[in-house]
């Protein structure tokens, strides 16, 4: 099945079957604003040091911040995204690692910053969310910061506009957005401030700051 987008026909695909540039290049205005707001927030919050990008996709965040950090590493479990990363981020201070963010191959206290953008945390069950946040905390130095962007409670209409435009089926089930295509799909949680706070505290972070990023997204800053 296909979906018309202007003069293009876009095949329905699993979100993990194509590199993330596909979604960037077909983003709605609301999603472009979301991504630009992520870039601006990080560039105003990070200064030098080592950065780890979790779920790095095709390298969007790494390209946005590579010039303000001493070094950066992008991690992704998808071989498709790893190939895109290697193609898109040839900068000398960026490394690429094929790994699962629930079991990171880095020593404790190595990084100054970690990032997890585009509400990727919401794609996991709560048990895996806890593992991801605990691993991120482990690899951070004392006082290091994890930045997590997520969908807020009112994000469903924006998600539906974006993903139906790409040819996916989208439905709302409580706090979850279910996105499905012919080859699979994913579940995305929409977060309350209380849920974010609880996840961060349970993972052992000492400070938690939650800021509206756009009208329908949050940035959560967690400090080790």
Secondary structure as GFF3:
##gff-version 3
##sequence-region A 1 224
A	DSSP	beta_strand	2	5	.	.	.	ID=ss1
A	DSSP	beta_strand	8	11	.	.	.	ID=ss2
A	DSSP	alpha_helix	21	25	.	.	.	ID=ss3
A	DSSP	alpha_helix	29	45	.	.	.	ID=ss4
A	DSSP	beta_strand	50	54	.	.	.	ID=ss5
A	DSSP	alpha_helix	60	65	.	.	.	ID=ss6
A	DSSP	three_ten_helix	66	68	.	.	.	ID=ss7
A	DSSP	beta_strand	71	76	.	.	.	ID=ss8
A	DSSP	alpha_helix	79	88	.	.	.	ID=ss9
A	DSSP	beta_strand	94	98	.	.	.	ID=ss10
A	DSSP	beta_strand	111	116	.	.	.	ID=ss11
A	DSSP	three_ten_helix	120	123	.	.	.	ID=ss12
A	DSSP	alpha_helix	126	139	.	.	.	ID=ss13
A	DSSP	beta_strand	140	151	.	.	.	ID=ss14
A	DSSP	alpha_helix	156	165	.	.	.	ID=ss15
A	DSSP	beta_strand	169	173	.	.	.	ID=ss16
A	DSSP	beta_strand	176	181	.	.	.	ID=ss17
A	DSSP	beta_strand	184	189	.	.	.	ID=ss18
A	DSSP	alpha_helix	193	202	.	.	.	ID=ss19
A	DSSP	beta_strand	207	214	.	.	.	ID=ss20
A	DSSP	beta_strand	217	223	.	.	.	ID=ss21
###
